[in-house]
């Protein structure tokens, strides 16, 4: 039954359980291990990319196709370095499938061929050896990893909120105090504070956070982890681990105070980190404990780490306490009950830290590796909410929740496949129209005045030409436009002929969509922010509807595409209804684009005033543009109804981001 066999995502949503995807690779293990890509394109498409659309958590290859007749139970493999081959390399999912290859049964489930069995149909001849049988062979270590991920997810679901221990790790790339919590389009300090508020309301133990966020600077969240599971950790006396120690609370939002306190806890900025701060970092693991953890890693990985960073514990952020406690690797963080807010350790040290972060072959430092092992085994984290990324060999099977911007699926995909992350897509940063300001706005005004003066008062022509030229130079538009006389003191004789190009360039600048701020996790846009974001979304055609400005243009007898293609040309037709709806200059095509934007803004504001009731679209259109012919009115009403029924409700649902992270 095709319907019964279908993937019913709503049914899984009602079950409210994670679905873990194990991978059966159609290559041999040796081919997989030797390849920079890891999985073949066909495997990446069928067993990674498509399952991701269903929301499945991608784990690791658990079996490989091997030639020969494997004995029952003979599925173990020597330890090897698995980092580069877990999941698929970035971009692999978009590659085309290799001709002639077919996935394993039902998308490549792990199946072992028994002695005397028959090789699977469709296996490439290159994989077969003389007299051998090609079949799936399980990899014991990778099977254990996939099972571990599933078990940890199940344990997390069955742990009540008040007992869950959650680590919120803020990225710090590159490693500077000014970059703590740097995220794409995200106000990370405010988002961390919002998440802590939400966790508190959801029943998590957040310790002294409620008092601290309300401005009680005497609150001192402790750094005492003696009660944490594991016990192999040391913690210094509270003080540098106190969110209130770095600021008196006056004029600072809770998120900003949180970042100040984290930096006071030491941070990892080498230009500002003193030996005293390093010694006072509130959390640490002793060298002996870390060395034992290090010994559990695959031998190949251990060798690579030693080659780059020396024998454990290395010399990166290692401190000798001088009290007989030996060398310790120290971390910066604040403990708030069962929640730890920490700064992500440096990925490496060197003259080019940016390149280090993007080097796929550079192994992590001992300190970086120790931090995640400490989170899991000593501090006892049940999950990590990460504003950053970490590979499989660092996180192991520890559940990772990764809030990431929805319009960058490429980087989010890397986290899903490299760290088995549960991605919580968050809304883009607020978008707005760039418009013009300062000298650019004055230049735009001057160009309109110049056209009027040429017709009404030619005696002022030369003076205004000089003023326009000086403004063009001040704004560096003469260089932007590539004029050979860009630095000339006097206006060129052919300036009038060039002003069409200037008008067009100004139109491109002011009509550009730019960020109008940063998104706060779980905060739905409202007011002007929602208006501008709805306008930005409605610029392009979608769901069978034209863009809002295009629909307005058609309704009043204009062609938006033609106007955009020649913005500096004279306006031509000037629709009275449009100018009444959005008064202003109408000298050039660029001016008419501005009038279309104004009318679109008026329509969105009108719908907003009606509470985005789709039934109000007809009345709003009549109020803004007056009487239109039936097809034009219907087209515009369709765009506004789409916004009311699809766009605005989805924006309002942004509050669910915090629920998704908290679980």
C-alpha positions as CSV (number, residue, x, y, z in Angstrom):
1,X,0.0,0.0,0.0
2,X,1.7,3.2,-1.2
3,X,-0.1,5.3,1.3
4,X,0.9,3.1,4.2
5,X,4.5,3.1,3.0
6,X,4.6,6.8,2.8
7,X,6.6,9.0,5.2
8,X,3.9,10.7,7.2
9,X,5.7,13.6,8.9
10,X,2.6,14.8,10.8
11,X,2.3,11.4,12.4
12,X,5.9,11.5,13.5
13,X,5.3,15.0,14.8
14,X,2.5,13.7,17.0
15,X,4.8,11.0,18.3
16,X,7.3,13.7,19.3
17,X,10.4,11.5,19.1
18,X,13.6,12.0,17.2
19,X,14.2,9.8,14.2
20,X,17.8,8.7,13.7
21,X,19.2,7.9,10.3
22,X,21.9,5.3,10.0
23,X,23.7,5.0,6.7
24,X,24.7,1.9,4.7
25,X,27.5,3.0,2.4
26,X,27.6,1.5,-1.1
27,X,31.4,1.8,-1.2
28,X,33.9,-0.3,0.6
29,X,35.2,0.9,3.9
30,X,38.7,1.4,2.5
31,X,37.3,3.6,-0.3
32,X,35.2,5.6,2.2
33,X,38.2,6.1,4.5
34,X,40.5,7.3,1.7
35,X,38.0,9.7,0.1
36,X,37.9,13.4,1.0
37,X,34.2,13.3,0.2
38,X,33.4,10.3,2.4
39,X,30.0,9.1,1.1
40,X,29.4,8.8,-2.7
41,X,27.0,11.3,-4.2
42,X,24.3,8.7,-4.5
43,X,24.6,7.7,-0.9
44,X,24.6,11.4,0.2
45,X,21.5,12.1,-1.9
46,X,19.4,9.0,-0.9
47,X,20.6,8.5,2.7
48,X,21.4,12.0,3.9
49,X,19.8,14.8,1.9
50,X,16.4,13.2,1.4
51,X,16.1,12.0,5.0
52,X,17.0,15.6,6.1
53,X,13.8,16.8,4.5
54,X,11.9,14.5,6.8
55,X,13.7,16.0,9.8
56,X,15.7,12.9,10.6
57,X,19.0,13.2,12.6
58,X,21.9,12.1,10.4
59,X,24.3,9.8,12.1
60,X,27.2,7.8,10.5
61,X,27.8,5.0,8.0
62,X,27.2,1.8,9.9
63,X,28.0,-0.6,7.1
64,X,30.0,-0.9,3.9
65,X,29.9,-3.0,0.8
66,X,32.7,-5.5,0.8
67,X,33.8,-8.2,-1.7
68,X,34.3,-11.7,-0.2
69,X,32.2,-13.9,2.2
70,X,32.2,-12.3,5.6
71,X,31.7,-14.7,8.5
72,X,28.8,-14.1,10.9
73,X,30.0,-11.7,13.6
74,X,33.2,-10.7,11.7
75,X,32.2,-7.1,11.5
76,X,34.9,-5.3,13.5
77,X,37.3,-2.9,12.0
78,X,40.6,-1.4,13.3
79,X,40.2,2.0,14.9
80,X,40.6,4.8,12.4
81,X,40.1,8.5,12.2
82,X,36.4,9.1,11.4
83,X,36.1,12.8,11.4
84,X,36.2,13.5,7.7
85,X,33.9,10.7,6.8
86,X,30.9,11.0,9.2
87,X,27.9,11.9,7.1
88,X,28.8,13.6,3.9
89,X,31.1,16.4,3.1
90,X,29.6,19.8,2.6
91,X,28.1,20.0,-0.9
92,X,28.0,16.3,-1.5
93,X,24.2,16.2,-1.3
94,X,23.9,18.4,-4.3
95,X,26.2,16.3,-6.5
96,X,24.7,14.2,-9.3
97,X,24.5,10.4,-8.8
98,X,27.1,8.3,-10.4
99,X,25.7,6.5,-13.4
100,X,24.7,2.9,-13.0
101,X,24.8,2.8,-9.2
102,X,21.7,2.0,-7.1
103,X,21.2,2.5,-3.4
104,X,20.8,-0.3,-0.9
105,X,17.4,-1.8,-0.3
106,X,14.9,0.8,1.0
107,X,17.4,3.6,0.8
108,X,20.5,1.7,1.9
109,X,19.6,0.0,5.2
110,X,22.4,-2.0,6.7
111,X,22.2,-5.6,5.4
112,X,24.9,-8.3,5.8
113,X,25.3,-10.9,3.1
114,X,25.7,-14.4,4.7
115,X,28.0,-17.1,3.3
116,X,26.5,-18.7,0.3
117,X,24.2,-15.7,-0.3
118,X,23.7,-13.9,-3.5
119,X,25.3,-10.5,-4.3
120,X,22.8,-7.6,-4.5
121,X,21.6,-6.7,-8.0
122,X,23.1,-3.6,-9.4
123,X,26.4,-3.7,-7.6
124,X,29.1,-2.2,-9.9
125,X,31.6,-4.7,-11.3
126,X,34.5,-2.7,-9.9
127,X,33.5,-3.7,-6.4
128,X,33.5,-7.4,-7.1
129,X,36.6,-9.6,-6.9
130,X,37.1,-12.9,-8.6
131,X,35.0,-15.5,-6.9
132,X,33.8,-13.0,-4.2
133,X,30.4,-12.0,-3.1
134,X,29.6,-8.3,-2.5
135,X,27.5,-7.6,0.6
136,X,27.0,-5.2,3.4
137,X,29.3,-5.6,6.4
138,X,28.6,-3.8,9.6
139,X,31.2,-1.6,11.3
140,X,31.1,-2.3,15.0
141,X,32.5,1.1,16.1
142,X,30.2,3.1,13.8
143,X,27.2,1.0,14.8
144,X,28.0,1.7,18.5
145,X,28.2,5.4,17.6
146,X,24.8,5.5,15.9
147,X,23.3,3.5,18.7
148,X,24.9,5.8,21.3
149,X,23.3,8.8,19.6
150,X,19.9,7.2,19.6
151,X,20.2,6.2,23.3
152,X,21.3,9.7,24.4
153,X,18.4,11.3,22.5
154,X,16.0,8.9,24.3
155,X,17.6,9.5,27.7
156,X,17.2,13.3,27.1
157,X,13.5,12.9,26.3
158,X,12.9,10.9,29.4
159,X,14.8,13.3,31.7
160,X,12.4,15.8,33.3
161,X,13.3,19.5,32.7
162,X,14.2,20.1,36.3
163,X,16.9,17.5,36.1
164,X,18.3,18.2,32.7
165,X,21.8,19.6,32.5
166,X,22.2,21.9,29.5
167,X,25.3,23.6,28.3
168,X,24.8,26.7,26.2
169,X,28.1,27.2,24.3
170,X,28.6,30.6,22.6
171,X,30.9,30.8,19.5
172,X,34.0,32.9,19.7
173,X,35.3,33.2,16.2
174,X,37.9,34.5,15.8
175,X,39.0,34.3,19.4
176,X,38.4,37.8,20.6
177,X,36.4,39.3,23.4
178,X,34.6,41.5,20.9
179,X,33.4,38.3,19.0
180,X,32.0,36.3,21.9
181,X,28.6,35.1,20.8
182,X,29.1,36.1,17.2
183,X,26.2,34.5,15.1
184,X,24.8,35.0,11.6
185,X,22.0,37.5,11.8
186,X,21.5,36.7,15.5
187,X,21.6,38.9,18.6
188,X,23.3,36.2,20.6
189,X,23.5,38.0,24.0
190,X,19.8,38.8,23.9
191,X,19.0,35.4,22.5
192,X,21.0,33.7,25.3
193,X,19.1,35.7,27.9
194,X,15.7,34.9,26.2
195,X,16.6,31.2,26.2
196,X,17.5,31.3,29.9
197,X,14.2,33.0,30.6
198,X,12.4,30.3,28.7
199,X,14.3,27.5,30.4
200,X,13.3,29.0,33.7
201,X,9.7,29.1,32.8
202,X,9.9,25.5,31.4
203,X,11.0,24.2,34.7
204,X,14.8,24.0,34.2
205,X,17.0,24.8,37.2
206,X,18.7,28.0,36.2
207,X,20.0,28.9,39.6
208,X,20.5,32.6,40.3
209,X,19.6,33.6,36.7
210,X,16.2,35.2,37.5
211,X,17.7,37.5,40.2
212,X,20.7,38.4,38.0
213,X,18.7,39.1,34.9
214,X,16.5,41.5,37.0
215,X,19.6,43.5,37.9
216,X,20.7,42.0,41.2
217,X,24.4,42.4,40.8
218,X,25.1,40.9,44.2
219,X,23.9,37.5,42.9
220,X,26.8,35.1,42.6
221,X,26.2,32.0,40.5
222,X,28.6,29.4,41.8
223,X,31.3,27.6,40.0
224,X,31.1,24.6,42.4
225,X,30.9,21.5,40.3
226,X,31.7,19.0,43.1
227,X,28.1,17.7,42.8
228,X,28.3,17.3,39.0
229,X,28.4,13.8,37.7
230,X,31.8,12.4,37.0
231,X,33.8,14.1,39.8
232,X,37.0,14.4,37.7
233,X,36.9,18.2,37.7
234,X,38.2,21.1,39.7
235,X,36.5,24.4,40.3
236,X,38.0,27.6,41.7
237,X,36.1,29.7,44.3
238,X,33.3,31.7,42.9
239,X,33.9,35.3,41.9
240,X,35.2,35.3,38.4
241,X,32.4,33.0,37.7
242,X,29.9,35.6,39.0
243,X,27.8,37.2,36.2
244,X,27.5,40.3,38.4
245,X,31.2,40.8,39.0
246,X,31.9,42.7,35.8
247,X,29.1,45.3,35.7
248,X,27.0,47.2,38.1
249,X,23.9,46.5,36.0
250,X,23.2,50.2,35.2
251,X,22.1,50.6,31.6
252,X,22.9,47.1,30.5
253,X,20.4,44.6,29.1
254,X,20.5,41.1,30.7
255,X,22.2,39.6,27.7
256,X,24.9,42.3,27.7
257,X,25.6,41.7,31.4
258,X,25.8,38.0,30.7
259,X,28.5,38.6,28.1
260,X,30.4,41.0,30.4
261,X,30.4,38.3,33.1
262,X,31.6,35.6,30.7
263,X,34.5,37.8,29.7
264,X,35.3,38.5,33.4
265,X,35.4,34.8,33.9
266,X,38.5,34.8,31.7
267,X,37.5,34.2,28.1
268,X,40.2,33.0,25.6
269,X,41.4,36.3,24.0
270,X,45.2,35.9,24.1
271,X,45.7,39.7,23.8
272,X,43.7,40.3,27.1
273,X,43.9,37.0,29.0
274,X,46.3,37.4,32.0
275,X,47.9,34.5,33.9
276,X,45.8,35.5,36.9
277,X,42.6,35.3,34.8
278,X,43.6,31.9,33.5
279,X,44.2,30.7,37.0
280,X,40.8,32.0,38.1
281,X,38.8,30.4,35.2
282,X,36.2,28.6,37.2
283,X,36.2,25.2,35.5
284,X,39.1,22.9,34.8
285,X,40.2,19.3,34.2
286,X,43.5,18.0,35.4
287,X,46.1,16.7,33.0
288,X,45.9,13.1,34.2
289,X,42.2,12.8,33.6
290,X,42.4,14.4,30.2
291,X,45.3,12.1,29.2
292,X,43.1,9.1,30.1
293,X,40.3,10.5,27.9
294,X,42.8,11.1,25.1
295,X,44.0,7.5,25.2
296,X,40.4,6.4,24.2
297,X,40.6,8.1,20.8
298,X,41.5,6.2,17.6
299,X,45.2,5.9,17.2
300,X,45.3,7.7,13.9
301,X,43.6,10.7,15.4
302,X,45.8,10.7,18.4
303,X,48.9,10.7,16.2
304,X,47.6,13.7,14.2
305,X,46.8,15.7,17.4
306,X,50.2,15.0,18.8
307,X,51.9,16.0,15.5
308,X,50.2,19.4,15.6
309,X,49.8,20.1,19.3
310,X,52.3,17.9,21.2
311,X,51.7,15.3,23.8
312,X,48.7,15.8,26.1
313,X,47.8,18.1,27.7
314,X,49.7,20.3,25.3
315,X,50.5,24.0,26.0
316,X,47.3,25.8,24.9
317,X,45.5,27.3,27.9
318,X,47.2,24.9,30.3
319,X,47.9,26.4,33.8
320,X,50.0,25.1,36.6
321,X,48.1,25.9,39.7
322,X,51.3,25.9,41.9
323,X,49.4,24.3,44.7
324,X,50.5,20.8,44.0
325,X,47.4,20.2,41.8
326,X,49.5,19.9,38.7
327,X,48.7,21.2,35.2
328,X,45.1,21.9,34.4
329,X,43.2,22.8,31.2
330,X,40.9,25.6,32.1
331,X,37.6,26.8,30.6
332,X,35.5,29.9,30.9
333,X,31.9,29.7,31.8
334,X,29.1,30.6,34.3
335,X,27.1,27.9,36.1
336,X,23.4,28.8,36.6
337,X,21.9,25.8,38.4
338,X,21.8,23.0,35.9
339,X,22.7,25.3,33.0
340,X,26.2,26.2,32.0
341,X,26.8,29.2,29.8
342,X,30.3,28.8,28.3
343,X,32.6,30.3,25.7
344,X,33.6,28.0,22.9
345,X,37.4,27.3,23.2
346,X,39.7,28.3,20.4
347,X,39.8,25.9,17.5
348,X,43.6,26.4,17.3
349,X,46.3,29.0,17.7
350,X,48.5,30.5,14.9
351,X,49.2,33.6,12.8
352,X,46.0,33.1,10.8
353,X,43.2,32.1,13.3
354,X,40.5,32.6,10.6
355,X,42.1,30.0,8.3
356,X,42.5,27.6,11.3
357,X,38.8,27.7,11.8
358,X,38.1,26.6,8.2
359,X,40.9,24.1,7.9
360,X,39.2,20.7,7.5
361,X,42.5,18.8,8.1
362,X,43.6,20.5,11.3
363,X,42.8,18.4,14.3
364,X,41.4,20.1,17.4
365,X,43.8,21.2,20.2
366,X,44.0,19.2,23.4
367,X,42.2,22.1,25.2
368,X,39.3,22.1,22.6
369,X,38.9,18.4,22.9
370,X,39.1,18.4,26.7
371,X,36.4,21.0,26.9
372,X,33.7,18.8,25.2
373,X,34.9,15.7,27.0
374,X,34.6,17.6,30.3
375,X,31.1,18.8,29.4
376,X,30.0,15.3,28.8
377,X,31.9,13.3,31.4
378,X,32.6,15.6,34.2
379,X,30.1,18.4,34.2
380,X,27.4,15.8,33.1
381,X,25.7,17.6,30.3
382,X,22.6,15.9,28.9
383,X,22.7,18.2,25.8
384,X,24.5,21.1,24.3
385,X,22.8,24.1,22.7
386,X,25.6,25.4,20.4
387,X,26.0,28.7,18.6
388,X,29.0,27.3,16.7
389,X,29.9,23.9,15.4
390,X,32.0,20.9,16.5
391,X,32.9,17.6,14.7
392,X,32.0,14.1,15.7
393,X,35.2,13.2,17.4
394,X,34.7,16.1,19.8
395,X,31.0,15.7,20.7
396,X,30.7,12.0,20.5
397,X,27.1,11.0,21.0
398,X,26.2,14.0,23.2
399,X,23.0,15.5,21.8
400,X,23.6,18.9,20.0
401,X,20.9,21.5,19.5
402,X,22.0,24.1,17.0
403,X,19.9,27.2,16.4
404,X,20.9,28.5,13.0
405,X,19.7,31.0,10.5
406,X,17.1,29.5,8.1
407,X,18.5,31.1,4.9
408,X,22.0,29.5,5.1
409,X,21.2,25.8,4.6
410,X,24.7,25.0,3.5
411,X,26.4,25.7,6.8
412,X,23.5,24.3,8.8
413,X,23.8,21.1,6.7
414,X,27.5,20.8,7.7
415,X,26.5,20.8,11.4
416,X,23.8,18.2,10.8
417,X,26.2,15.9,9.1
418,X,29.4,16.6,11.0
419,X,28.0,16.8,14.5
420,X,24.6,15.0,14.2
421,X,22.9,18.2,15.2
422,X,19.3,18.9,15.7
423,X,18.9,22.1,13.7
424,X,16.4,24.7,15.0
425,X,16.1,27.1,12.1
426,X,15.6,30.6,13.3
427,X,14.3,33.6,11.5
428,X,16.5,35.8,9.4
429,X,17.6,39.2,10.7
430,X,15.0,42.0,10.1
431,X,15.2,43.2,6.5
432,X,14.6,46.8,5.3
433,X,15.1,49.0,2.3
434,X,18.4,50.8,2.2
435,X,17.1,54.1,1.0
436,X,19.4,57.2,0.9
437,X,20.7,59.3,3.7
438,X,23.1,62.2,4.4
439,X,25.0,63.3,1.3
440,X,23.2,60.7,-0.9
441,X,19.8,62.0,0.1
442,X,21.0,65.6,-0.5
443,X,22.3,64.5,-3.9
444,X,19.0,62.9,-4.8
445,X,17.2,66.1,-3.8
446,X,19.6,68.3,-5.7
447,X,19.1,66.3,-8.9
448,X,15.3,66.9,-8.7
449,X,15.9,70.6,-8.1
450,X,18.4,70.8,-11.0
451,X,15.8,69.5,-13.5
452,X,13.4,72.2,-12.2
453,X,16.0,75.0,-12.4
454,X,17.1,74.1,-15.9
455,X,13.5,74.8,-17.1
456,X,12.6,77.7,-14.8
457,X,15.8,79.6,-13.9
458,X,18.7,78.7,-16.2
459,X,20.9,81.4,-14.6
460,X,21.5,79.1,-11.6
461,X,22.4,76.1,-13.9
462,X,26.2,76.4,-13.6
463,X,26.2,76.8,-9.8
464,X,24.0,73.8,-9.3
465,X,26.2,71.7,-11.7
466,X,29.2,72.6,-9.5
467,X,27.4,71.6,-6.3
468,X,26.2,68.3,-7.8
469,X,29.7,67.5,-8.9
470,X,31.2,68.2,-5.5
471,X,28.5,66.0,-3.9
472,X,29.3,63.2,-6.4
473,X,32.9,63.4,-5.4
474,X,32.1,63.5,-1.7
475,X,30.0,60.4,-2.0
476,X,32.7,58.8,-4.2
477,X,30.1,58.0,-6.8
478,X,32.5,59.2,-9.4
479,X,34.8,56.3,-8.5
480,X,31.9,53.8,-8.1
481,X,30.8,54.6,-11.6
482,X,34.4,54.3,-13.0
483,X,34.7,57.8,-14.4
484,X,38.2,58.6,-15.6
485,X,37.9,62.2,-14.4
486,X,36.7,61.1,-10.9
487,X,39.1,63.5,-9.1
488,X,38.6,66.5,-11.3
489,X,37.9,69.7,-9.4
490,X,35.5,71.1,-12.0
491,X,32.3,69.5,-13.3
492,X,32.9,68.0,-16.8
493,X,31.1,69.6,-19.8
494,X,29.0,66.4,-20.4
495,X,27.8,66.1,-16.8
496,X,24.1,66.4,-17.9
497,X,24.6,63.3,-20.1
498,X,25.9,61.4,-17.1
499,X,23.2,62.2,-14.7
500,X,21.0,59.4,-16.1
501,X,23.7,57.0,-14.9
502,X,23.8,58.7,-11.5
503,X,20.0,58.4,-11.2
504,X,20.2,54.7,-12.0
505,X,23.0,54.1,-9.5
506,X,21.2,55.9,-6.7
507,X,18.1,53.8,-7.4
508,X,20.1,50.6,-7.1
509,X,21.6,51.8,-3.8
510,X,18.3,52.9,-2.2
511,X,16.3,49.9,-3.4
512,X,18.8,47.3,-2.0
513,X,17.5,45.1,0.8
514,X,19.8,45.3,3.9
515,X,19.6,44.0,7.4
516,X,17.7,46.3,9.7
517,X,19.0,44.8,12.9
518,X,19.5,41.3,14.4
519,X,17.0,38.6,15.2
520,X,16.4,37.6,18.9
521,X,15.7,33.9,19.3
522,X,12.0,33.3,19.9
523,X,11.0,37.0,19.3
524,X,8.5,37.5,16.5
525,X,8.9,40.7,14.5
526,X,6.3,43.4,15.1
527,X,5.7,47.0,14.3
528,X,7.9,48.6,11.6
529,X,10.2,45.5,11.8
530,X,7.4,43.2,10.7
531,X,6.2,45.7,8.1
532,X,9.6,45.9,6.5
533,X,10.2,42.2,6.6
534,X,6.8,41.5,5.0
535,X,7.6,44.0,2.2
536,X,10.9,42.3,1.6
537,X,9.4,38.9,1.4
538,X,6.6,40.1,-1.0
539,X,9.1,41.6,-3.5
540,X,9.4,38.4,-5.4
541,X,6.7,36.3,-7.0
542,X,5.8,33.2,-5.0
543,X,3.0,30.6,-4.7
544,X,1.5,31.6,-8.0
545,X,1.3,35.3,-7.1
546,X,3.3,38.2,-8.5
547,X,5.5,40.4,-6.3
548,X,3.5,43.1,-4.5
549,X,5.2,46.0,-6.3
550,X,4.8,44.2,-9.7
551,X,1.1,43.7,-9.0
552,X,0.7,47.4,-8.1
553,X,2.6,48.4,-11.3
554,X,0.4,46.3,-13.5
555,X,-2.7,47.6,-11.8
556,X,-1.7,51.2,-12.6
557,X,-0.4,50.6,-16.1
558,X,3.3,50.3,-15.4
559,X,5.9,47.5,-15.9
560,X,8.1,47.2,-12.8
561,X,10.8,45.1,-14.6
562,X,11.1,47.8,-17.3
563,X,11.5,50.5,-14.7
564,X,14.2,48.5,-12.8
565,X,16.1,47.9,-16.1
566,X,16.3,51.6,-16.9
567,X,16.0,53.5,-13.6
568,X,17.7,56.6,-14.8
569,X,15.4,57.2,-17.8
570,X,12.6,59.7,-17.8
571,X,9.5,58.5,-16.2
572,X,7.1,58.6,-19.1
573,X,3.6,57.6,-17.9
574,X,2.8,59.0,-14.5
575,X,-0.3,57.2,-13.1
576,X,-2.5,59.6,-11.1
577,X,-3.7,56.9,-8.8
578,X,-0.2,55.9,-7.9
579,X,1.0,59.4,-7.2
580,X,-2.1,60.0,-5.1
581,X,-1.3,56.9,-3.0
582,X,2.4,57.7,-2.7
583,X,3.1,61.4,-3.4
584,X,6.6,62.4,-4.4
585,X,8.8,63.2,-7.4
586,X,8.0,61.3,-10.6
587,X,10.9,62.6,-12.8
588,X,12.6,59.3,-13.6
589,X,11.8,55.6,-13.6
590,X,13.6,55.4,-10.3
591,X,11.1,57.9,-8.9
592,X,8.3,55.6,-10.0
593,X,9.9,52.7,-8.3
594,X,9.9,54.8,-5.1
595,X,6.2,55.5,-5.6
596,X,5.5,51.8,-6.1
597,X,7.4,51.1,-2.8
598,X,5.4,53.7,-1.1
599,X,2.1,52.2,-2.3
600,X,3.2,48.8,-1.2
601,X,4.1,50.1,2.2
602,X,0.6,51.7,2.5
603,X,-1.1,48.4,1.6
604,X,1.0,46.5,4.1
605,X,0.3,49.1,6.8
606,X,-3.4,49.0,6.0
607,X,-3.5,45.2,6.3
608,X,-1.6,45.4,9.6
609,X,-4.2,47.9,10.9
610,X,-6.9,45.3,10.0
611,X,-5.1,42.6,12.0
612,X,-4.0,40.9,8.8
613,X,-7.5,39.7,8.1
614,X,-7.5,38.3,4.6
615,X,-11.1,39.4,4.2
616,X,-10.0,43.0,4.6
617,X,-7.8,43.0,1.5
618,X,-10.5,44.4,-0.8
619,X,-11.2,47.4,1.4
620,X,-7.5,48.1,2.0
621,X,-6.8,48.1,-1.8
622,X,-9.7,50.5,-2.4
623,X,-8.5,52.8,0.4
624,X,-5.0,53.0,-1.0
625,X,-5.4,52.8,-4.8
626,X,-9.0,53.5,-5.4
627,X,-11.1,51.8,-8.1
628,X,-9.2,49.2,-10.2
629,X,-10.3,46.9,-12.9
630,X,-11.4,43.5,-11.7
631,X,-8.3,41.5,-12.9
632,X,-5.8,43.9,-11.3
633,X,-7.8,44.1,-8.1
634,X,-8.0,40.3,-7.9
635,X,-4.3,40.0,-8.4
636,X,-3.5,42.4,-5.7
637,X,-6.0,40.9,-3.3
638,X,-4.4,37.5,-3.9
639,X,-1.0,38.8,-2.9
640,X,-2.3,40.4,0.3
641,X,-4.4,37.3,1.1
642,X,-1.3,35.2,0.7
643,X,0.6,37.4,3.1
644,X,-2.3,37.3,5.6
645,X,-2.7,33.5,5.5
646,X,0.9,32.3,5.0
647,X,3.6,34.9,5.7
648,X,2.4,36.7,8.8
649,X,1.3,33.6,10.6
650,X,4.7,32.0,10.0
651,X,6.4,35.1,11.3
652,X,4.2,35.1,14.4
653,X,5.2,31.4,14.9
654,X,8.8,32.5,15.5
655,X,8.1,32.3,19.2
656,X,8.2,28.5,18.8
657,X,12.0,28.7,18.3
658,X,12.6,28.7,22.1
659,X,10.2,25.7,22.5
660,X,12.2,23.8,19.9
661,X,15.5,24.5,21.7
662,X,14.2,23.7,25.2
663,X,12.6,20.5,24.1
